[in-house]
Amino acid sequence: MGQLKVIEWKMSYHKVPGLCSLVLQIIIFMLISATSLMAHNAGVLPHHFQKFIGLVQPEQIHIAFGDTSQDIVIMWATKKDSKFSVEFAGNPDNMQKIEADRAVLEKSSARAAKYLHRVYLAKLKPGEKYFYRLVAETGAASNMYGFKVPYNTPGKVHIFMILADMGLLSNSLKFLTYEAANGMYEALFHVGDIAYNLHRDEGSFGDQFLKHMEKSTAKVPYMTVPGDHERFLDYYHYRYRFSMPKSRWPMPVDQLWYSLDVGPVHFITLNTEVFYSVTDQQDKQMDWLHDDLQKANAKRSEHPWIIVLGHRPMYCSPTDFSDEADCVSDTTCAIRSKLEDLFYEEGVDLYISGHQHNYERSWPLYRGKAFQQGYKNPKAPVHIVNGAMGYQYIAETIVKAKSWSAFSSSDPRKELYGKLEVLNSSHLMWDVYDASNNEDIDSILLVQQRHGPFGKAGDDAYEQLVKLQQLHPAPFHWQPPAETSDSQPLFHAFYGLPSATRKLYLVSLCCTLLSLVICLLCIPRCRRKLCRNSKR
């Protein structure tokens, strides 16, 4: 008999709180509806009315700077041809639409997503955050992505990630994508040897690599520089998969170099492969470089730092790898013979390269001689080689550091990336980290209070500098000014939202409170009914 009562009680329990169950269902429905409507209106979630199907799904989404740091290029790929557009805005309530250009990756691409799409966003507001999504002709839309346009006013700190020689085998690839997307960096520079290789296995390696990178490159400008592993078929995959500043798209083979101003920095990127291959491209790049450096020096008060990025180094110490690069030679180095005098006469502050699978930093260096052992008002360019993300392909251990070498690391267990932190017009920090645990491997403060040409090129350059009056060193107790936070109190942030979004928030809150009140009023009635049923 007792067992029968228990069964009857359980049956009545499922029948009695029907009202409570109904109220809970209403609450859940109202919360989901209000949240979905609010999120759709605010532009922070993807469209739910249509989704991408099969081969039209966008992949490998990456952004880059356009001709200026206030322009952004958005690129992606699909396995099936389809017309696309991009909806974007700083205010999600006021989205604009731009139709995408298309190109087809036809060579060595049988296993690649060969339909490439590109949109150019021009004249964006410095310091503003923008949102964008990809929309197909069917109406299907991607997730919402966001990026922030760099400030162009003095007093702001600018931080960049710089690495080279990274591919699918790099152990730290996953970590790097999350590190680059943490909101700290204004751009990620990849200085050659991308994916190892973009064209490999009929393009599938390039696809897989860019899919891995999408977590960061959909949010942070991914600025690329060609290396020797991009040379296949006249840089075909590189020219189609990327779009860099001051070039049409797909990029012409004789225009794979560019310059860009970001804050107080004038970046120059070079295709160093032309110094080892095609002479006419070499002459064209050198003519452009002479002109660009002269223009940069004319605007040195606005962009005092000149930093050059190229895949092959001018200087490197000998390694245990049998095929030594010509940067080891004291006399014959193709890239050094073309660039070193020009960099000295135009006052290039830093030259950052890869290619050698290790890390090395020089003292201020010219014509094989370290001009000083320090970085306070250096009298010559500083050279940095950071190809240490490529250890899984070839580990090149430095066997004997050259006299000009200030620091080197060739531990194959430590894949390294660089963080360039430009503090102001006269101070910058260069830090190198082990990508597996963020151990700080190398760090310098470079101080340059008098930007400009170092002097007249020649073997007697050092002797000429000795005769000049030495500059006063900058104090090392200097600290960068505290960055003002862009965050706001919740109350102010709420009133900063568009009016339509605020109304939806309030409606959602009212519906939730009303549902909770109804539920609380129903609980005593449900209890009484349960008690009566349990006594039967």
N, C-alpha and C positions, 0 to 999 in steps of 0.2 A: 504493500500500500504506500509506504514511504517513497519507494522508487517511482510509483505512478505520479505522486504529487510533484516530485522533482521534474518529471517530464512535462506535466501540465504547466508548471511554473515557467519552464524554459520556453514553451510554446506561447504562453501569454506575454512573456517578456519581449518577444519579437513582434508581437502585435501592438502592445501598449504604447511604446515610445514612437509611434508612427509620426506624431506631430513633431517631435524633436528631430527625427530623421529628416523630415521634410524641411524643417527650418535650417538644418545644417546643409542640406543640398542647395537651398536658396542662397545661403551665405557663400558657399563655394562658387556657385554660378555667378553671383554678383561680383565677387572679388576677381574672378578670372576675366569676366567681361570688362569690368572697369579698368583693370590693369592692362589688358590687351589693347583696349581703345586708347588709354593714356600713352602707352609705350609706342603705339603706331603713330599717334599724333606727334609725339616728341621726337620720333625718328631714331630711337635707340634699339629697336628690335627689327628683325627682318619682316617683310611682308608675309602674311600667312595665307592670303587668298590664292596664291599660286606659287608653286615651287619649281625649280629647275628639274628637268627630266633628262636623265641619261647623258648623252654626249654634248649637250649644250651647257652643262655645268661649268661655270668659270673656275679656273685654277691658276696657280702661279701668280697671284696678284702681287704686284710690286709698284711702288711709286718712286719717282726721282725728281730732282729739281729740273725746271725748264731752263730757259735762257737766263733767268735770274732766280734768286732764292725766294722770290715772291710768286713764282710760277711753279706748278706741280704737274708732272706727267703721270698718268695712271695707265698701267699695262696689265693685260691678262691674256690667257690662252683658253681655247676650247677645242674639243676633238671633232666638233661638227660646226659647219659654217652657219652663222646667224648674225643678224644685225643687232647691235647693242648701242646703248647710250649710258651716260652716267648722270645720276641726279646728285647734286651737291649743294651745300649751303653752310654758312656759319650759323644760321638760325634754322633749325629743322622744320619750322613752320613755313619756311619760304624757300623751298627747294627749286633750283634751276636745273635744266636738262641740256646736255651737249651730246650730239651724236658722235660715235666712235669711228675712227679710221680702222681699216683692216688690211692685213697682209697675210700671205700664205707662206709657210716654211716648207719649201719644196725639195731642197737638197738634203740628203742624208737624214731623213725625218720620218721614215716609215712607221716608227713606234712612238712618235711624238704627237702631242696636241698641237697640230700644225697651223691652226687658225688663230692669228695674233690680233689683238685689239688694243687701241691706244686713244687716249683722250688727253687734251692739253687744257689745263686750267690756268688762266692768266690773271695777273694783277690782283692777287689775293692780299689781304690785309696783314701786315707784319704783326706777330704776336697773337694772332687769332687762331682759334681751333675750328677746323672745318670737318664736316661729316660728308660721306659719300656712299653710294651704293650702285651696283651694276644692274642695269635693267635690260632684259632681252626684248625683242620685238613681240614676243608672246605675252608680255606683261610680267613674266617671272622676274623676281628681284633678289639680289644677294643680301647677305648680312650688311649691317651698317658698319662702316669703318671710319676712323677718324685720324687726323694728323694735325700738327700744329706748325704754323708758318714761323720761321725764325724772326726774332726782333732785328730791326736794323738801326736801333738807337744806341748811343753810347751807354756804358754802365751795366750792360748785361753780360753774363758769363755764357760762353758758347762751348758745348762739349760734343766731340765727335768720336766715334769708334773707327779705328783703322786696322785692317788686317790684310793678309794676302795668302795665296796658296792654300785655300780651303776647299775641300771637296766632300763627297759622300762618305769617304772613309775616315774623315777627321772625327776623332772620338768626342770632341766638344761641340759638334755642330748643333745638337739640340740645346745645349746650355747657351751657346752664343745667340740663338734666335730669341730666347727669353731675356737674356741680358740686354740685347739691343732694343727690345720692346718695352723696357721698364720705365720709359718716359724721360730718361735723363738725356738721351742723345738727340742731336738735331739732324744727324746724318750718319750713315754707315758707308765707309769707303772700302771697297774690295779691290785691292791693287793687283789684279791679274791672277791667272790660273784659277778659274772659276769652275767648280764642280768636278774637274778632272774626268771627263771633259763634257762641254755642252753638247757636242755632236755624238758622243759615244753611244754605242748600241742603238743606232738610228735615232738619236735624240732623246732616248728614254732617260739617260743620266741627267741631262739638263733639266728635263721635266721633274724628275724626283728631287733634285737639289732645290729648285725654285719652289716646289711645294713645301719642302722643309723650311725654307726661308720665309715663307708667306706670313708666318706668325708675327714677324717683325717688319718685313719689307712692305706689307700692306699699310703700315702706320708710320714708318721712318724712311725717308728718302734713301734709296739704295744706289749709291754712286759707284759706277764700275770703271775699271781701267783695264785695257787688254794686256795679256801676257803672252808668252810663247805658246801656251796650250790653247789659246783662242785663234791661232793662225790658220787652222784647218779651212780649206776652201776660201781663202781670202777673208777670214774672219766671218764667214757667212752666218753661223748661228749667233755669234756675238752681235753682229750688226742688226739682225732682225729681232732678237729677244730683248734688246735694251734700246733705250732712247736717251741720249745724253745731251747736255746743253749745246746750243748754237749749231745744231745740225738737223737736217731733215731726217725723216724716217721712212724706210730703213736707212740706217746711217751709211754714207758713202765710205768706201774702203780707204780713201785718201783724206779722211777727216775724222779720225778716231782720237782726237785730242780736243781739249776744251779748257776754259777757265771760268771761274765762278767766284763771286764775292758773297761771303756770309759774315755779317758783323764786321769785325776789324781784320778779317783774313781774306786775302786774295789767293784762292786755290788755283793751281795749274796742274792738269794731268796730261801726261805724254804717252804716246805709243812708242816705247823704247825698242820695239821689234824692228822699226824702220832703220835703225842703225846697223842692223845685221842682215838686211834683206834688200828692199827696193829703194834705189837711190833717189828716184824722182819724188817719192813720198817723204823721204828724209829731207830733201831740200824744201819741200812745201811746208813741212812741220817747222823747220828751223826758221824760215821766213816769218811764219806766223808767230813763233815764240819770241823772236827779236821784237816784233811789233807789240806783242802783248806785254812783255816786260817793260818796255818803254812807257806804254800807257799806264801800267800799274804803278811805276815810279812817279808818274805825273800826278797820280791820285793817292800817293802814299800817306797823306795826312788823314784820309778817310779809311783806307785799308792798309795799315802799316805792315802787317805780317804778310810775307810772301812765302807760301809753302807749296812745294812741287812734289807730286806723286808720280812715280813711274815704276814699272815692274822690275826692271833690271837695275842693280846697284852700280854705282861708280867705284865704290871701294868695298872690299871684303877681305877677311883674313883667310889663310889656307885651311882647307878641311881635309878629312880622310877620304872624301869622294874622289875617285880617280879622274873624272872629267871636270877638272877645275875650271871655274868661270874666269873670263878675262879680267874681272874686277880684282882678282888677286895680283895681277901683274903690276909692277911698278912703272912699266914703260908703255905697254900696248893695251889700251882699253878703248874700244870703239866709242862707247857712250861718253867716257870721260874726255876724250879728245874733242868731242863736239860741244859738250855742255859746261865743263868745269870753268873755263875762263868767262863764259857768259854769265853764269850764276854768280861768280865773284864780282864782276863789274856791275851787275844789276842788283846786288845785295840780297840774294835769296837766303832766307833764314834757315829753312829746313828742307832737306831732300829725303823723302821716305819711300822705301822700295821693299821688294820681297825677293822672290826667285831662289835665293839661298835659304835652305830649310834650317835656319837657326835664327838667333837674334844677336844684333851687334849695334852698338852706339859709338860714334866717334867723338873726339874733341872737335872744336872748331878747326876745319881742315881745308887746306888748299895745296895743290901740287905735292901731295904725299907728306905734307908737314903739318903737325899739330901746332897751331898758332898760340894756343894757351891751354892750360888745364883747368878749365872752369867755364861757366856759362853766363857770366855777368858781362854784358856788352861784348859778345863774341865778335871777333874780327874776320870771321870767315864762316861759310855755311857749315851746319851740323848735319851729318849723314846718319840715317837710321835704317837698318835692314831688319825687317820683321817678316820672315817667311816661316815662322815656327808653327803655323797651323798645318804645315805640309809634312810633318814627321812620319805619318803613316804611309807616305809614298816613297820618300827617300829621307833618311836621317843623315844630315851633314854635320859631323862633329868638328868644331874648330880645334885644330891641333897646335897652332901657335899664333896668338894674337899679334897683330902688327903694332908698331910703336904709337900710332895715332889712335888706337882702339881704347876707349875709356871703359867699356863694359861689354861683356858678351855672355851668352847662355846658349848651350846646345844640348841640353838634357832632353832626350826624346820622350820622356814621360810628361813633359810640361809643354802643352800647346798654348801659345801665347797670343794675346791680342793687345792692341794699344788703345789708350784713352788720351786724346788730345783735349786739354782743357784751357781754352783761351780766356784768361782772366780779364785782360784789358789790353790797351794798345802797347804796353811795354812788358807784360808778364804772361807767360804761359807755362802750364805744367804738362809734362809728358810722363805717363805712367804705363807700365806694362804688367799684365796680370796673367797668372796661370788660369786658363779657362776652366779647369776642373774644380778649383776650390777658391778662386779669386785671391790667391796669394800674390802680394805685390812683389814682383821680381825686380823691377827697375823703376826709378823715379828721379826726375830732374826738374828744377825750376829754371827756365830760360828767361833771362832778363835782357831786353834790348831797348835802350832809351833813345838811341839815335839810329832809326831805321834809314837805310839807303845804301848806295854802292859802297863796297868795302875798300875799293881802290883800283888802281890800274893793274890789269892782269900781266903776269910775267914771272920769271924765276926769281926776281929780286923783290917780289911783293912783300915778303916777310921783313926783309931789311928796310924797306921803305916805311913799314908800319912801326918798326922800332924807333925810328926818328921822330914819329908823331907823339904828341902829348897823350898820355894815357887818360882814359875816362874814369870818373869816379864810380866805383862799384855800387850797385843798388843794394840796400840793406836786406839781409835775409830774414829779418823779423817781420817783414811786410806780410800782411794777411789780406786776402780779397774781401771786399765789402760784403756784408750779409745780403743775400738775395732776398728781396721782398717776396713774400708768398702770394701766389695768385688765389689761394683758397679764401673763402668767405664764410662767415657764420651761416648756419642753416637758415636762419630767418631771412638774411639778406639774399642768400642763394635762391630761396623760394620766390621772393619778389622779383628776382632777376629773370625768372622764367617768363615765356610768352603768356599772355592772358588766357588763351585757350587751354594751354597746358595746366595753368593754375586752377582753372575751373574744373577740369577733369580730376585733378588731385582732390579737390574739395568734395566733388560728387562721390568719388570712390570712398573717401573717409566717412562721409555722412551715411552712405549705404552700409558700410561695415559697422558703424556704431549702432545704427538702427537694427541691424540683424542681431547684434550681440544683445541688445535690450530685449528683443522678442524672445531670444533663446533663454535669457535669464528669467523672464516672466513665465515661460513654459516649464522650467525645471521643477518648481513645487508641485504643479499639477501632475507631472509625470511621476514624481515620487509617490504622491498619494495613491495614484492608480496602481503603481507597482506594489505598494504595501497591501492594498485591498486584494489584489490578485494572489499575493503570496499567502494570505490568510485562508484562502478558499481550499 
